Amino acid sequence: MITEIRPYWKNYIGGKWVDGSEGGRLAVSNPATGQPICEVARGTARDIDTAVAAARACFNSRVLLDMPPHERGALMFRIADELDKAADEIAAVECYDNGKTLANGRGEIPLTQRYLRYYGGMADKLEGRQIPLGAGLLDYTIHAPYGVSAQIVPWNGPLPVGARSIACALVTGNTVVLKSPEDSPLSLFLFAEACERAGVPEGAVNIVCGLGAEAGTALAAHDDIDHIVFTGSVETGKSVLRAAAERVIPCVMELGGKSGGIVFPDADLGQVAASAAAGIFKHAGQICSAGSRLIVHRSVYDEVVSRLVAKAEALSVGPGIDDCDLGPLISARQLDRVEALCRAGVSEGAMLATGGTRVAGLDGYFMAPTVFTDVRPDMRIAQEEFFGPVVVVIPFDTTDEAIAIANGTDYGLAAGLYTRDLTLAHTVADRLVAGQVYVNQWWAGGVETPFGGMKRSGYGREKGQEALLGYVQTKNVGIKL
């Protein structure tokens, strides 16, 4: 296991490793200690200009588009193979700059490889169609790439999230400029190294770390991009969409969530507690589709709360590199926000069953696993996204009431339900307004299953076959014979 982090990391533009054009650097800190661990080149608007120009030149050369599709797929497999050489370093940086547990840091590598190999295997299977128009006419469709895909990825899962959107772009013939998250950029630099070793054409993948207000804003508003992929908060997503609207740029938007799981009285309550705990406490709740609301039938409410509190209080909290169950939040700013929202919940009348404050005696940004009870659906803590290890438990009496509570936020990213009744499961799943519905297992699904939101949680889909359709536009060719 690697324990030392490289002291300085450069951006990857046009197939070269470069300093920031203005010579600036950004400090990267370990959220488990609050201490700086390294520096990265600070990308600004000038660096975004250079990266977009490199991506444009690569796209215009048609080096990817003229490549047989199966060879674009083979390129994804080579990148996946190259990640094996960096596995230990990737696991280490995921612990040190992201706060992931050691197990979750190691798990990022096979997950990223699955995305690359899944989309690599689909590269030669995205087909057009022939449309019959009668004698003397031939008509067919082509899936055409957009061109330069601007991608802004989040700090909570930069490697797999970045890799899946890069893979979709490359196998469909697009080129990429990706703005990596300043809070957690290191794994994507290691991904760029894998792309370089795998022989990705120069300019096809460009990765620039910079502040959102500088590099992110410059990328979203750039006048030479053709497509935007964004994962992040609703508020930042709105600003990206405003920039995109100025030039009518198509977007794939994966935004926030306040996902609710409904527990019916016939559910296996032991399994409910285990699944609900995993659904909110993994990566300290810093996952957009985390199960942050549990909507429980009144007849089993007390038992579910008791089991869930026991799960929460059994978790070890500490640095991910020590392989604790629950690592830190990403920053002091995020910890302050989560703790303030917990105080708001108490002031509104919700009861703290456990947690509610930062963990004393630890230097980093650690939040105690938190369970709120006696929560009303209209409370702030039931409506606003914590992005932390906090679950609110809301009682219900009827199925209609439970569905109304589950659908009663601005979000629609994920939802879930727990029951042994197959008819009830199908009926409720159909009525839940969410991009994915989990039955009896939070996060049931995988690389193959489409992922994305409804309502304010965004639009477009990542993962699964549907994702590729977000990276191409249909071109129709009609011929008079």
C-alpha positions as CSV (number, residue, x, y, z in Angstrom):
1,M,0.0,0.0,0.0
2,I,1.4,3.4,-1.0
3,T,1.6,5.8,2.0
4,E,3.3,8.8,0.3
5,I,1.5,11.1,-2.2
6,R,3.4,12.8,-5.0
7,P,4.0,16.4,-3.9
8,Y,2.9,18.0,-7.2
9,W,0.5,17.1,-10.0
10,K,0.2,18.7,-13.5
11,N,-2.8,19.0,-15.8
12,Y,-3.1,16.8,-18.9
13,I,-3.7,18.8,-22.1
14,G,-3.1,17.8,-25.7
15,G,-1.2,14.7,-24.6
16,K,1.2,16.6,-22.5
17,W,1.6,17.3,-18.7
18,V,1.6,21.0,-18.1
19,D,1.7,23.6,-15.3
20,G,-1.0,26.1,-15.0
21,S,-0.6,28.8,-17.6
22,E,-0.5,31.5,-14.9
23,G,1.8,29.5,-12.7
24,G,-0.7,29.0,-9.9
25,R,-1.2,26.0,-7.7
26,L,-4.0,24.6,-5.6
27,A,-3.4,22.8,-2.3
28,V,-5.1,19.5,-1.8
29,S,-5.9,18.5,1.8
30,N,-6.7,15.2,3.5
31,P,-10.2,15.5,5.0
32,A,-9.2,13.0,7.7
33,T,-6.7,15.5,9.1
34,G,-7.4,18.8,7.6
35,Q,-3.7,19.0,6.5
36,P,-2.4,19.7,3.0
37,I,-1.0,16.6,1.2
38,C,0.1,17.9,-2.2
39,E,-0.4,20.6,-4.8
40,V,-1.9,20.6,-8.2
41,A,-1.5,22.9,-11.2
42,R,-4.3,25.6,-11.0
43,G,-6.1,25.6,-14.3
44,T,-7.7,28.9,-15.3
45,A,-9.7,30.1,-18.3
46,R,-6.5,30.2,-20.4
47,D,-5.9,26.5,-19.7
48,I,-9.5,25.7,-20.6
49,D,-8.9,27.5,-23.9
50,T,-5.9,25.4,-24.6
51,A,-7.6,22.2,-23.7
52,V,-10.7,23.0,-25.8
53,A,-8.4,23.8,-28.7
54,A,-6.6,20.5,-28.3
55,A,-9.9,18.6,-28.2
56,R,-11.2,20.5,-31.2
57,A,-8.1,19.7,-33.3
58,C,-8.3,16.0,-32.3
59,F,-12.0,15.9,-33.2
60,N,-11.5,17.7,-36.5
61,S,-8.7,15.3,-37.4
62,R,-11.3,12.5,-37.3
63,V,-8.7,10.2,-35.7
64,L,-11.4,8.7,-33.4
65,L,-14.3,8.8,-35.9
66,D,-12.3,7.2,-38.7
67,M,-11.1,4.4,-36.4
68,P,-13.2,1.2,-36.7
69,P,-15.6,1.1,-33.8
70,H,-14.2,-2.1,-32.5
71,E,-10.8,-0.4,-32.2
72,R,-12.3,2.4,-30.2
73,G,-13.7,-0.4,-28.0
74,A,-10.2,-2.0,-27.7
75,L,-8.8,1.3,-26.6
76,M,-11.2,1.3,-23.6
77,F,-10.0,-2.2,-22.7
78,R,-6.4,-1.1,-22.8
79,I,-7.2,1.8,-20.5
80,A,-8.9,-0.6,-18.1
81,D,-5.8,-2.9,-18.2
82,E,-3.5,0.1,-17.5
83,L,-5.4,0.9,-14.4
84,D,-4.2,-2.3,-12.8
85,K,-0.7,-0.8,-12.8
86,A,-1.9,2.1,-10.7
87,A,-4.3,0.2,-8.4
88,D,-2.4,0.8,-5.2
89,E,-1.8,4.5,-5.9
90,I,-5.5,5.0,-6.8
91,A,-6.6,3.3,-3.6
92,A,-4.2,5.5,-1.6
93,V,-5.3,8.8,-3.1
94,E,-8.9,7.9,-2.7
95,C,-8.3,7.6,1.0
96,Y,-6.0,10.6,1.3
97,D,-7.7,13.3,-0.9
98,N,-11.3,12.0,-0.9
99,G,-11.7,10.4,2.6
100,K,-12.9,7.1,1.3
101,T,-12.4,4.0,3.4
102,L,-9.6,1.7,2.2
103,A,-12.1,-0.9,1.0
104,N,-14.1,1.7,-1.0
105,G,-10.9,3.2,-2.4
106,R,-9.8,-0.2,-3.6
107,G,-13.3,-0.8,-5.0
108,E,-13.1,2.2,-7.3
109,I,-10.6,0.4,-9.6
110,P,-12.8,-2.7,-10.6
111,L,-15.9,-0.4,-10.8
112,T,-14.0,1.9,-13.2
113,Q,-12.8,-1.0,-15.2
114,R,-16.3,-2.3,-15.5
115,Y,-17.5,0.9,-17.1
116,L,-14.6,1.0,-19.5
117,R,-15.1,-2.6,-20.6
118,Y,-18.9,-2.3,-20.7
119,Y,-18.8,0.6,-23.1
120,G,-15.8,-0.8,-24.9
121,G,-17.9,-3.8,-25.7
122,M,-20.7,-1.6,-27.0
123,A,-18.5,0.5,-29.3
124,D,-19.3,-1.6,-32.4
125,K,-23.0,-2.2,-31.5
126,L,-24.4,1.3,-31.8
127,E,-26.2,1.0,-35.1
128,G,-28.4,3.2,-37.3
129,R,-31.4,2.0,-39.3
130,Q,-32.7,2.0,-42.9
131,I,-36.1,3.7,-43.4
132,P,-38.2,2.4,-46.4
133,L,-39.5,5.3,-48.6
134,G,-40.5,3.4,-51.8
135,A,-38.9,2.9,-55.2
136,G,-36.0,5.0,-56.2
137,L,-35.2,6.3,-52.6
138,L,-32.7,5.1,-50.0
139,D,-32.9,6.6,-46.5
140,Y,-30.8,5.7,-43.5
141,T,-29.7,7.2,-40.1
142,I,-26.3,7.7,-38.6
143,H,-25.4,8.2,-34.9
144,A,-23.1,11.3,-35.2
145,P,-20.9,12.5,-32.3
146,Y,-21.5,16.1,-31.0
147,G,-17.8,17.1,-31.1
148,V,-16.1,18.4,-28.0
149,S,-17.7,17.2,-24.8
150,A,-17.2,19.4,-21.8
151,Q,-17.4,17.3,-18.6
152,I,-17.6,18.5,-15.0
153,V,-17.4,15.7,-12.4
154,P,-18.1,15.7,-8.7
155,W,-15.6,15.2,-5.8
156,N,-17.4,12.3,-4.3
157,G,-16.6,9.7,-7.0
158,P,-14.4,11.4,-9.5
159,L,-12.7,8.3,-11.0
160,P,-15.7,6.1,-11.9
161,V,-18.0,9.0,-12.7
162,G,-15.3,10.6,-14.9
163,A,-14.3,7.3,-16.6
164,R,-17.9,6.4,-17.5
165,S,-18.6,9.7,-19.2
166,I,-15.1,9.8,-20.9
167,A,-15.7,6.2,-22.2
168,C,-19.2,7.1,-23.6
169,A,-17.7,10.1,-25.4
170,L,-14.7,8.3,-26.9
171,V,-16.5,5.2,-28.1
172,T,-19.0,7.5,-30.0
173,G,-16.2,9.6,-31.5
174,N,-16.3,12.7,-29.3
175,T,-13.3,14.3,-27.6
176,V,-13.3,15.4,-24.0
177,V,-12.3,18.3,-21.8
178,L,-12.9,17.3,-18.2
179,K,-12.7,19.7,-15.3
180,S,-11.7,17.7,-12.3
181,P,-12.9,18.6,-8.8
182,E,-10.4,20.7,-6.8
183,D,-11.2,19.0,-3.6
184,S,-10.4,15.5,-4.9
185,P,-8.5,15.6,-8.3
186,L,-5.8,13.0,-7.9
187,S,-7.4,9.8,-9.1
188,L,-8.4,11.4,-12.4
189,F,-4.7,12.4,-13.0
190,L,-3.9,8.7,-12.6
191,F,-6.7,7.9,-15.1
192,A,-5.1,10.3,-17.5
193,E,-1.8,8.5,-17.1
194,A,-3.6,5.2,-18.0
195,C,-5.0,6.9,-21.1
196,E,-1.5,8.0,-22.1
197,R,0.0,4.6,-21.7
198,A,-3.0,3.0,-23.5
199,G,-2.3,5.1,-26.6
200,V,-5.3,7.5,-26.5
201,P,-4.8,10.0,-29.3
202,E,-3.4,13.3,-28.2
203,G,-6.1,15.8,-27.5
204,A,-8.9,13.2,-27.2
205,V,-8.8,13.4,-23.4
206,N,-7.8,16.6,-21.6
207,I,-8.1,16.8,-17.8
208,V,-7.8,20.2,-16.1
209,C,-8.0,20.9,-12.3
210,G,-9.2,24.3,-11.3
211,L,-11.7,26.1,-9.2
212,G,-15.3,25.9,-10.2
213,A,-15.7,29.7,-10.5
214,E,-12.6,29.9,-12.8
215,A,-12.1,26.7,-14.8
216,G,-15.6,25.3,-14.4
217,T,-17.4,28.5,-15.4
218,A,-15.0,29.0,-18.3
219,L,-15.6,25.5,-19.6
220,A,-19.4,25.6,-19.4
221,A,-19.5,29.0,-21.2
222,H,-16.8,28.2,-23.8
223,D,-17.8,29.1,-27.3
224,D,-16.2,26.0,-28.9
225,I,-17.8,23.2,-27.0
226,D,-20.6,21.1,-28.4
227,H,-21.9,19.1,-25.4
228,I,-21.9,19.3,-21.6
229,V,-22.0,16.5,-19.0
230,F,-22.4,17.7,-15.5
231,T,-22.8,16.0,-12.1
232,G,-23.2,18.1,-9.0
233,S,-25.6,20.3,-7.0
234,V,-28.9,21.7,-8.4
235,E,-27.7,25.3,-7.9
236,T,-24.4,24.8,-9.8
237,G,-26.4,22.8,-12.4
238,K,-28.6,25.8,-12.9
239,S,-25.6,28.1,-13.6
240,V,-24.3,25.5,-16.1
241,L,-27.6,25.4,-17.9
242,R,-27.8,29.1,-18.1
243,A,-24.4,29.1,-19.9
244,A,-25.5,26.3,-22.1
245,A,-28.7,28.1,-23.1
246,E,-26.7,31.0,-24.5
247,R,-25.3,28.7,-27.2
248,V,-28.0,26.0,-27.2
249,I,-25.6,23.3,-26.0
250,P,-27.2,19.9,-25.2
251,C,-26.6,18.7,-21.7
252,V,-26.6,15.5,-19.6
253,M,-27.4,16.7,-16.1
254,E,-27.2,14.5,-13.0
255,L,-28.1,16.7,-10.0
256,G,-29.0,16.2,-6.3
257,G,-31.3,13.9,-4.5
258,K,-33.4,13.4,-1.3
259,S,-34.2,9.8,-1.9
260,G,-36.8,8.1,0.2
261,G,-37.3,4.4,1.0
262,I,-40.7,3.1,2.0
263,V,-40.9,0.3,4.6
264,F,-44.1,-1.7,4.6
265,P,-45.1,-3.7,7.7
266,D,-44.5,-7.1,6.0
267,A,-40.8,-6.3,5.2
268,D,-37.9,-8.2,6.5
269,L,-36.9,-5.6,9.2
270,G,-33.4,-7.0,9.7
271,Q,-32.7,-6.7,6.0
272,V,-34.3,-3.2,6.0
273,A,-31.9,-2.0,8.7
274,A,-28.9,-3.4,6.9
275,S,-29.9,-2.0,3.5
276,A,-31.0,1.4,4.9
277,A,-27.7,1.8,6.8
278,A,-25.7,1.0,3.8
279,G,-27.8,3.3,1.7
280,I,-27.0,6.4,3.9
281,F,-23.7,5.7,5.7
282,K,-21.6,4.5,2.7
283,H,-19.0,7.2,2.0
284,A,-20.4,9.2,4.9
285,G,-23.6,9.8,3.0
286,Q,-21.8,11.8,0.3
287,I,-23.6,10.1,-2.6
288,C,-26.3,11.8,-4.6
289,S,-28.6,8.7,-4.6
290,A,-28.1,8.0,-0.8
291,G,-31.2,6.9,1.0
292,S,-31.6,10.0,3.2
293,R,-35.3,9.5,4.0
294,L,-36.8,6.3,5.5
295,I,-40.6,6.3,5.4
296,V,-41.8,3.7,7.8
297,H,-45.3,2.2,8.5
298,R,-46.3,3.2,12.0
299,S,-46.8,-0.4,13.1
300,V,-43.1,-1.2,12.7
301,Y,-41.7,2.3,13.2
302,D,-40.2,1.9,16.6
303,E,-38.5,-1.5,15.7
304,V,-37.0,-0.1,12.5
305,V,-35.7,3.0,14.3
306,S,-34.2,0.8,17.0
307,R,-32.5,-1.5,14.5
308,L,-31.2,1.4,12.4
309,V,-29.8,3.2,15.5
310,A,-28.0,0.1,16.5
311,K,-26.4,-0.1,13.0
312,A,-25.4,3.5,13.2
313,E,-23.8,3.3,16.6
314,A,-21.9,0.1,15.7
315,L,-20.0,1.9,12.9
316,S,-16.4,2.9,13.5
317,V,-15.6,6.5,12.5
318,G,-12.1,7.5,11.6
319,P,-9.6,7.9,8.7
320,G,-10.3,5.8,5.7
321,I,-6.7,4.7,5.5
322,D,-7.3,2.9,8.8
323,D,-10.2,1.1,7.2
324,C,-12.8,2.5,9.5
325,D,-16.4,2.0,8.5
326,L,-17.1,5.8,8.2
327,G,-14.6,8.3,6.9
328,P,-14.7,12.1,7.0
329,L,-16.8,14.6,5.0
330,I,-14.8,16.2,2.2
331,S,-14.2,19.6,3.9
332,A,-14.8,21.9,6.9
333,R,-17.3,23.8,4.8
334,Q,-19.4,20.6,4.2
335,L,-19.1,19.5,7.9
336,D,-20.4,23.0,9.0
337,R,-23.3,22.7,6.6
338,V,-24.4,19.3,7.7
339,E,-24.1,20.2,11.4
340,A,-26.1,23.4,10.9
341,L,-28.9,21.5,9.1
342,C,-29.0,19.1,12.0
343,R,-29.4,22.0,14.4
344,A,-32.2,23.3,12.2
345,G,-33.9,19.9,12.5
346,V,-33.8,20.0,16.3
347,S,-35.2,23.5,16.3
348,E,-38.1,22.3,14.1
349,G,-39.0,19.7,16.6
350,A,-37.4,16.5,15.2
351,M,-35.8,14.1,17.7
352,L,-32.2,13.0,17.5
353,A,-32.1,9.2,18.1
354,T,-28.3,9.2,17.7
355,G,-25.6,11.5,16.4
356,G,-26.3,15.1,15.2
357,T,-22.9,16.6,15.8
358,R,-19.3,16.3,14.6
359,V,-17.2,13.6,16.2
360,A,-15.1,15.0,19.1
361,G,-11.4,14.1,19.5
362,L,-10.6,13.7,15.8
363,D,-8.7,16.3,13.8
364,G,-10.6,15.9,10.5
365,Y,-14.1,16.6,9.2
366,F,-15.9,13.7,10.9
367,M,-19.7,13.7,11.3
368,A,-21.4,11.2,13.6
369,P,-23.8,8.8,11.9
370,T,-27.1,10.4,12.6
371,V,-30.7,9.3,12.8
372,F,-33.6,11.7,13.2
373,T,-37.1,10.5,14.3
374,D,-40.5,12.3,14.7
375,V,-39.8,14.0,11.4
376,R,-42.6,15.7,9.4
377,P,-42.4,15.7,5.6
378,D,-42.4,19.5,5.5
379,M,-39.4,20.0,7.7
380,R,-36.2,21.3,6.2
381,I,-34.3,18.1,7.1
382,A,-36.9,16.2,5.1
383,Q,-36.7,18.4,2.1
384,E,-33.1,19.6,1.8
385,E,-30.1,17.4,0.8
386,F,-27.6,16.9,3.6
387,F,-24.9,15.1,1.6
388,G,-23.8,13.6,4.8
389,P,-24.4,10.6,7.1
390,V,-27.9,11.7,8.2
391,V,-31.2,9.8,7.7
392,V,-34.6,11.1,8.7
393,V,-37.3,8.6,9.6
394,I,-40.9,9.6,8.8
395,P,-44.0,7.5,9.8
396,F,-46.9,6.7,7.6
397,D,-50.3,5.0,7.9
398,T,-51.5,4.3,4.3
399,T,-49.8,3.4,1.1
400,D,-51.1,6.5,-0.6
401,E,-49.6,8.6,2.2
402,A,-46.3,6.9,1.9
403,I,-46.1,7.5,-1.9
404,A,-47.1,11.1,-1.4
405,I,-44.3,11.6,1.1
406,A,-41.8,9.8,-1.1
407,N,-42.7,12.0,-4.1
408,G,-43.1,15.2,-2.0
409,T,-39.7,16.9,-2.6
410,D,-38.2,18.7,-5.6
411,Y,-35.9,15.8,-6.2
412,G,-36.5,12.6,-8.2
413,L,-33.1,10.8,-8.4
414,A,-33.8,7.5,-6.6
415,A,-36.5,5.9,-4.4
416,G,-37.0,2.5,-2.8
417,L,-39.4,0.2,-1.0
418,Y,-39.3,-2.8,1.2
419,T,-42.0,-5.5,1.1
420,R,-42.6,-9.2,0.5
421,D,-45.7,-8.4,-1.5
422,L,-44.9,-8.6,-5.3
423,T,-48.1,-6.9,-6.4
424,L,-47.5,-4.0,-3.9
425,A,-43.9,-3.7,-5.0
426,H,-44.8,-3.3,-8.7
427,T,-47.7,-1.0,-8.0
428,V,-45.7,1.4,-5.8
429,A,-42.6,1.3,-8.0
430,D,-44.8,2.5,-10.9
431,R,-46.1,5.5,-8.9
432,L,-42.7,6.6,-7.4
433,V,-41.3,9.6,-9.3
434,A,-37.7,8.7,-9.6
435,G,-35.1,7.7,-12.2
436,Q,-34.5,4.4,-10.4
437,V,-36.4,2.5,-7.9
438,Y,-34.8,0.0,-5.6
439,V,-36.9,-2.9,-4.2
440,N,-35.6,-4.6,-1.0
441,Q,-32.0,-3.5,-1.6
442,W,-30.7,0.0,-1.8
443,W,-28.5,0.5,-4.9
444,A,-29.8,-2.7,-6.5
445,G,-28.4,-2.5,-10.0
446,G,-25.0,-2.0,-11.6
447,V,-23.0,-0.6,-14.5
448,E,-25.6,-1.9,-16.9
449,T,-28.6,-0.1,-15.3
450,P,-29.5,3.4,-16.5
451,F,-29.0,6.1,-13.8
452,G,-30.4,9.7,-13.8
453,G,-33.0,11.9,-12.3
454,M,-36.5,13.2,-12.7
455,K,-37.8,16.6,-11.6
456,R,-35.0,18.8,-10.3
457,S,-32.6,15.9,-10.1
458,G,-31.8,16.4,-13.7
459,Y,-32.2,14.7,-17.1
460,G,-30.4,12.4,-19.4
461,R,-29.0,9.0,-18.3
462,E,-25.6,7.8,-17.3
463,K,-24.8,4.0,-17.1
464,G,-26.4,1.3,-19.1
465,Q,-27.0,1.3,-22.9
466,E,-29.1,4.5,-22.7
467,A,-26.1,6.5,-21.7
468,L,-24.6,6.3,-25.2
469,L,-27.6,8.0,-26.7
470,G,-26.7,11.1,-24.7
471,Y,-23.5,11.4,-26.6
472,V,-24.8,11.2,-30.2
473,Q,-27.2,13.0,-32.4
474,T,-29.2,11.3,-35.2
475,K,-28.3,12.3,-38.7
476,N,-30.6,11.3,-41.5
477,V,-29.4,10.7,-45.1
478,G,-32.0,10.5,-47.9
479,I,-30.9,9.6,-51.4
480,K,-32.7,9.7,-54.8
481,L,-31.3,6.7,-56.7
